Amino acid sequence: MSLGHETFRTPAGPPGGTPSSPLARRARELLAELLRPLGERPWSLELWDGTVVPGSIPRPELRIRLRHPAALRVLLVGRDAVSLAEAYLAGLIDLEGNLDLAFDIAGALAAHPPSTRLAWRLGLLALRLPRPPRAVEGVPGGVARLAGERHSRERDAEAIRHHYDVGDDFYRVFLDRRMVYSCAWWSRDGMTLEEAQEAKLDLVCRKLGLRPGMKVLDIGCGWGSFVIFAAERYGVTAHGITLSRNQVETGRRLVAEAGLSDRVRIDSMDYRDLPRDGRYDRVASIGMAEHVGREMFPAYMGAAFHALRPGGLFLHHAIASRADARPDSMTAFIDRYVFPDGELVPPGFVLDAAERAAFEVLDVHGLRPHYARTLRAWVERLEAGRERAVAAAGERAWRLWRLYMAGCARAFSSGRVGVYQVLLARRRADGTHDAPEVRVV
């Protein structure tokens, strides 16, 4: 079994019911006892020699395969989400099938803890198991290593590049043809991902009341999906900014291919460097504010406010935490590997920051179920396109994004996090603004 630059030799044994060694036989016995209170399970647990721990249904929806005895040591000793996720990234554990079920297992075991005697026996077993090889401890290579002060311009640029510069070919595997990397809007049954993403882009345009000739800014424009769509469908002149080098390069190429170079511009720019001269009629920020950070929200809202002319509108679209949310081990894993320095704030915090910046809050629209559905669509496409994804960015990146997006889908489905569109207005001196009446459902 090849992991990084090392090769693991796992014991050979017959698939099915007879363990190939006393260690495998002991592991199978104790795991069967640990899992027995769960009853018949829709998932199976397979040891490194191919033997299966009893108790799963004949055709399980998820197969958990421990590729090396060290994987069981991680399960018994680590137990936190970071340790388990790192074992999966390293290839010590394979997860085949419905990944949603993997997030049920910890909860099920917590509801049926082992007896003191069984816990002691499992601990003795763990001592007999090998440690993970040094090459996979911490899974070096995918960890975000940022320097400088948190949310400084330089460090924010590093964080953005860590997340988005994985490679455009990798993102193309699971995104729609416009490469929209934010929540879609499934406004009717039977929509494809492409249709749902265009429906979201159109929803933003209608909420902003876009008309031909308007000047529109997109803060955190990604690969240019919104600015291109708004220029094509609504005849606006659009300016997108991002800190990702890949996105700037690809976005400019897509603008040129669409024949919009005279009306759409994409630049590498920090939101804090935006002009404060009210030159834009409308501003959008779609899935960027998660990078801003709680302490920088006043600067973010202030930048959007001063970029707008009086009477103009700002559409803020971002993932939000619950007010009672607390950091957990999965949050630490995401910060370490996927989304460094990312911070979620509750919707109340966003509204307060907006009003302190002198915006008027016009509308708050929750899209939480839509993001769960979007993420599941992305996971399905990533799984179907595994070979392309691995060719583009490597096996570890494929595993990382699969686990990350499946976990996020679960978080949205359960209500642990949400996503909101907040429509804001910069009032004129007489209190008026340009907000249209938009029917969204």
N, C-alpha and C positions, 0 to 999 in steps of 0.2 A: 504494500500500500504506500503510495508516494504522497508525501506531504512536504511541500517546499523543496528543500534540498536533501531530505532524508527519506529513506524507505523503511517502512515498518513491516516486519514479517509476523503475520498473525498465524496462530496455530491452525493447522488444517484439521478439519473434522467433518463428519457426515452431516448434511443438512437434516433437520427434523428433530427427533426426540432424544438422541443419545449424546450427551456431552463428551467431548474428546479428551478431557483431562479432569482430575479431581477438583481443580480450582473452578472450572466451568460448571461441574456438577454441583458444587457447593453454592456457587452464585445463582444457579437456576433454582435450587431449593429455597434459598432465602428470599429471592425476589418473588417467587411464587407465593410465599407466605406473606410478604409485604403487600402484594397486590390483591390477595384473595378477598379482603373486605370490599373491594371495588366491584365485585361481581364480574359478569361477562362484559368485556371491554371492546369498543370499536377500533382499538389499536393494538398492535402486537409489539413485543419487545424481543429482539433477536440478539443473541450473544455473538461474540467474535468467531465462534466455530460453527455458526449456522444453526445452533439449537434455539428453540423458541420457548420462552417462559409461558406456561399454560395460562389460559384464561381469556384469550381474545376470541372474537367471532371467527368463523371459518375464512371469510374474506374481509380482513380488516381495512378500514378506510385510511389508516396511517400505519406504516411500518417504521419502527425505530430500530435501527441496526447499530449495535456497538461494534465498531470496526477493530477495536483493540482493547485488551483488558484495562488499559489506563483510562478508557472512557467510563468504565464503571466506577473507578476510583473518583473521577470528577463528579459523577452523579451522587455518590455516597458522601463525599467530603465537601465538595464545593457548594452544591445545592442552590446558590444564588444564580440569578439570571445571567450575569456576566460570565461566570464560569461555564455554564451550560452552553451559552451562545458561542463562546470562544472554542469550545470543544467541537461544536457543529462547524464553525468556520474552518477549523483546522482539519476537518475530515475524520476526526475520531468518532463522530456520530453521523449517521445518515438519517434523514427524515424523508420518507417516500410516501406521497399521498396528500391527504388533507391536513395542511399545516395548522389549521385552526385548532385541531384536537390537541396539538402539542401544548397549547396554552391552557388547556383544561387540566392537564395532568398534575401540575404543582398544586392547584386548588383541591383536586380530588385527594391527593396524598395528605395535604394539610388537614382535610376533614376527617381522615382516618389515620392518625399517627400510629407508628408502631409501638408495641408494648416496650417496656424498659428492657426486658430480656432480649427481644428481637433487635432493638436498637443496639444493644451491646454486641450481639452476634454480627450484625452488619458492620459495626465498627471494626471488629476483629478481621472480617473479610477484607475491608478496605486496606488494612495494614499489610495484607498479603499481596495486594495488587500493585503493579508497577506504577511509578509516577509518569505523567505525560512527558514525552521527550522534550528536551530543552527547546528544540526548534519550534514547538507549537505552544509553549507556555506564553500566554499573552498575545499570541498570534502577531508577531512583529510584522511590520510592513503596512498594515491597514490602520494603525493607530494615528490619530491626528496629533501632530506635535507642533503646537502654535507658540509663538514667542511674542513678547511685548505685553502691554497693558490690555486687559480685556475690553473689547469693543472700541479699541483705537482704530483709526483708519487702516493701518497696516495689518493689524491682527484680523480685523473683519474681512479684509481682502484674502488673507490666508485661509480663513474658515470657509469662505465662499468657494474658493478654488478647490479645497479638499473635497467638498461635496459635489460640485458641479463639473469639475474637470476630469471626471472618471473617463470621459470620452463620449463623443456624440453617437458613435456607432452602438455603444452599449445602451444609451437611453432610447435610441430608435427601436430597440427590440420590444420595449413595453409601452412606449408612449404612442399617441395617435399621430397621424400624418403631419399635424401642425406642431407637434412637440410641445403640447401644453402640459406643464408639470405642476398642476394644481387641481383642486377639486372640480370634477365635472358636474353638470346639472342634468339629472335624468328627469326631464320635464314630462315625459310620457312613457308608457310601456313599450318595450320592444326596441328601444334605441341602442345603436352601437356606441362604442366608446367615442368614435369620431363625431357622431351626431350629438352626443351628450356634451362633449367639449365645445363644439360650436354653439350649442344652446347656451352654455355658460358665458362664452365670449359675447354672444348677442345680448344676453341678460345684462351684462355689465354696460354694454353700449346703450341699451335702452334706459337703464337706471340713470346713466349720466346724461341722457338726452342729446346724444351726439348728432351733429348736423354738418353738412359739407362746409369746409373752410375753417372749422374749429381747430385750435391748436391743443393737442392732447399730449400729456406726459405719462409715461408708465415707469414707475419706480421699481426696479428689479424686474426687467422685462423678459428675462429668460432668453429663449432663442427668437423672440420677437413675435410670438403668436398673436398677442393682443394688438400690438401696433399695426401689424400687417392686416389683420382682420378688420380693425376699425377703419383703416385707410381704404381697403377694398370695398367694404359694405356700406360705410357711412361717409366716405369722401373727406375725411379729416386729414390734417397734417400732424404726424405723430413723431414723438421723440422718446426713445427707450434708453434706459441706463441700466447697467449691470456691472459687477466686479469680476465676472468670469470671463477669462480670455477666450475660452472655447465658444461661449455664447455670443460674444461680440463678433468673432470671426464668422461663425455659422449664421448668426442673425443677419449680418450684412449681406452675406451671399444669398440668403433666402429673400431678402428685400429686393436685391437686384434681379433674382429670378422671377419675382412677381411683377417686375416692371414698375416698382414704386420708389426708386432711389430719389426721385424729385420731391417726394412727400413724406418719406419715412427715413429717420436717422437713428442709428444705434451707437451709443458711446460707452466707453468704460468710465464710470463716474460714481463717486460716493454720494449718497443722498445729501450729506452735509455740505457738499460743494455746489448744490443747485443754486441758480440765481434767485435772489429774493425780490424780483421786480414785477411779480404778478403777470408774467408773460403768457401763461397757459389758461385756456378756457376750462379745461377739465384735467384732473389728475386721477390716475388709478394706481393701486399697489395691490397686486394679486399674488399672494403666497410669498411675500418678501419679508414681512414684518417679524416673522419668527426669528430672523437673524439680528434684529435691532437690539434687543435687551431691555429689561425693565428700566434701567437708569437712563437709557438713551431715548425713551419714548417721547419726552418733551421736545427733544431736538428733531425727531422724526416727524411728529405732528407739526412742529413749527416750520420745518422745511416744506412740507406739503402746503401749509396755509399760505406762506409767503410766495410760493411759486404760482399760486392761483390769483387771477384777477378777482376783484370784488364781484360777488354774484355767482362765482364759479363753484363747481362741485368736485368732491373728492370721494372716490370709492375705495374703501379699505377692506381687503379680503384677507383673512388670516386664520390660522389655527389658534384656538384659545384653550387654556386650561380651566378647570373648575376652580372656584374661589377657595375650596378646601383642599386643593391638590398638594401633595407632599412628594418630594423627590424619592424615587425608588431605584432598585438595582437596574431595571430596564432603562430608566432614564440615564443612568450612568453609562450603560453600554452604548446607547445612541450617541451620547455626547463624546464618547471616546472614539468611536469608529465611524459614525455616519454624519452627524450634524453638530460639529464642535461649536461650542459657545451659543447654541440655539437656546432660546428661552420662550416659553409660552406664558402669556398673561391672561387673566380672566377678562371677559367682555366688559365688566364694570370698570376695570382699570383703563381699558381702551376708551370708553366713553368719557371718563373723567379727564384723561389726558387730552382728548379732542376738545372738550369744553374749555379746559384751561388754555388751549391754544387759540381760543375764540371761535372755534367751529360751532355751528348749530347741528345737532344730531337730528337727522330726518327719518332714518329707517334702520332697523336692525333685522337681519334675515339669517336665520340659522339653517345650515346645510349639512348638519352632521351625518344623517343617513346616506347622503349623496357621496360623501368622501369615503365612507366604508365601502360603498359599491365601487367607486373609482379605484380604490386600492386593490380590491379583489380582482378587478379586471386587469390591473397592472400585473398582479402576481400570476394570474393565469397566462398572460402573454409572455411573461418572463420565463415561466416554467416551459411553455411550448417552444420558446426560442432559446433554450439552454445552450445549444451548440454555438449559436451566433453570439450570445452574450459572453460565453467563455472565450471564444476566439477574440472578442473585442477587448475584454478587460480581465480575463482570468477566472478560474474556478472560485477563488475566494470572494471576488466581487459579486459573482452570481449568487453565492450562498448568503453573503451579507445583505444584499438588497432584497432577496427573497424573504429572509427572516425579518428584516426591518419593516418591509411593507406589510407582511402578514401580521406582524405584531401591531402595527399602526391601525390596520383594518379592525383588529380585535378591539383596540382602545376606542375607536370611534363607535363601533357597534355597541359596546358596553356603556357608553356615555362618560368614560373617563376623560375624554377630551372632546371638544367641539370645533366647529369652524363657522365663521360668521362673515357676512358682508355688511359693512356699516356705511351708510350713505351720509356724507357730511356736506355742509354748505358754508362758504365764506360770505357772510351777509354784506350787502351794500350799506351805505350810511343810513339809508331809509328803512333798513330791515328786510329788504326783499332779496330774493335769490332766484336762480334759474331752474329749480327742481321741477322735473316733469312728473306727471302722475303715471306710474308704471304698474301694470297688473302682473304679478309674478307667479300666481297660481291660478 
